[in-house]
Amino acid sequence: MTGRSIVLFALAALLEIGGAWLVWQGVKEHRGWVFVGLGVVSLGLYGVVAALQPDANFGRVLAAYGGVFIVGSLLWGMVLDGFRPDRWDVAGALVCLAGVALIMYAPRAVGT
């Protein structure tokens, strides 16, 4: 179940960050409405993928996903925009991943 959850988080990040990037490119970089439209579709698919998480608690899933989004955004910037994170970016990303692990995968009593 943890492996499936991690894959879903990665796919959700790709869809959300990619969708937001496409909208950004269409609007800020004047690449046109096709980019914006593809971005909107990608953002919608992100919502579907996020809903496939095995945990039924919306707040928990979206809170944990926030950490995945932060890390994914830094990686996206590195790959597509030439961004180079400094040590504080990396440290912050690691803290976020620790938070994701605590929120999603800490042992809990059944039903919580």
C-alpha positions in Angstrom: 0.0 0.0 0.0 2.9 2.4 0.7 4.5 1.8 -2.7 1.2 2.5 -4.4 0.7 5.6 -2.4 4.2 6.9 -3.3 3.6 6.2 -7.0 0.3 8.1 -6.8 2.0 11.1 -5.1 4.7 11.2 -7.8 2.1 11.0 -10.6 0.0 13.7 -8.9 3.0 15.9 -8.6 3.8 15.5 -12.3 0.3 16.3 -13.3 -0.2 19.3 -11.0 3.3 20.9 -11.5 3.2 20.1 -15.2 -0.3 21.6 -15.5 0.7 24.7 -13.6 3.8 25.0 -15.7 1.8 24.7 -19.0 -0.6 27.5 -17.8 2.4 29.6 -16.8 4.0 29.1 -20.2 0.7 29.9 -22.0 0.1 33.1 -20.1 3.5 34.4 -18.9 5.6 33.3 -21.8 2.9 34.0 -24.4 2.9 30.5 -25.8 -0.9 30.5 -26.4 -4.1 29.0 -25.3 -3.2 25.5 -26.3 -0.7 25.4 -23.5 -3.3 26.8 -21.1 -5.9 24.3 -22.2 -3.4 21.4 -21.8 -2.5 22.7 -18.4 -6.1 22.8 -17.3 -6.6 19.2 -18.4 -3.5 18.2 -16.5 -4.7 20.0 -13.4 -8.0 18.2 -13.6 -6.2 14.8 -13.9 -4.2 15.7 -10.8 -7.4 15.9 -8.8 -8.4 12.4 -10.1 -5.1 10.9 -9.2 -5.0 12.5 -5.7 -8.4 10.9 -5.1 -7.0 7.5 -5.8 -4.8 7.5 -2.6 -5.6 4.5 -0.4 -6.1 6.8 2.7 -9.7 8.1 2.8 -8.8 11.3 4.7 -8.8 14.2 2.3 -7.0 16.6 4.7 -4.3 14.1 5.5 -3.7 13.2 1.8 -3.6 16.9 0.7 -1.4 18.0 3.6 1.1 15.3 2.8 0.9 16.0 -0.9 2.0 19.6 -0.1 5.4 18.3 0.9 5.6 16.2 -2.3 4.6 19.3 -4.3 7.4 21.3 -2.8 10.0 18.7 -3.6 8.6 18.1 -7.1 8.5 21.9 -7.8 12.2 22.2 -7.0 13.0 19.2 -9.2 10.8 20.5 -12.0 12.7 23.8 -11.9 16.0 22.1 -12.0 15.1 19.9 -15.0 13.1 22.4 -17.1 14.1 25.9 -16.0 17.8 25.5 -15.0 17.1 26.3 -11.4 19.9 25.3 -9.0 18.8 24.8 -5.4 21.1 25.8 -2.6 21.7 23.9 0.6 18.7 25.5 2.3 16.4 24.5 -0.5 17.6 20.9 -0.2 17.4 20.9 3.6 13.8 22.3 3.4 12.9 19.6 0.8 14.2 16.9 3.1 12.2 18.3 6.0 9.1 18.3 3.8 9.6 14.6 2.9 10.0 13.7 6.5 6.7 15.5 7.1 5.1 13.5 4.3 6.3 10.3 5.8 5.0 11.2 9.3 1.6 12.3 8.0 1.0 9.4 5.6 2.9 6.4 6.9 3.2 6.7 10.7 1.6 3.7 12.5 -1.9 4.6 13.6 -4.7 2.9 15.4 -7.3 1.4 13.0 -9.9 4.0 11.9 -7.7 7.1 12.5 
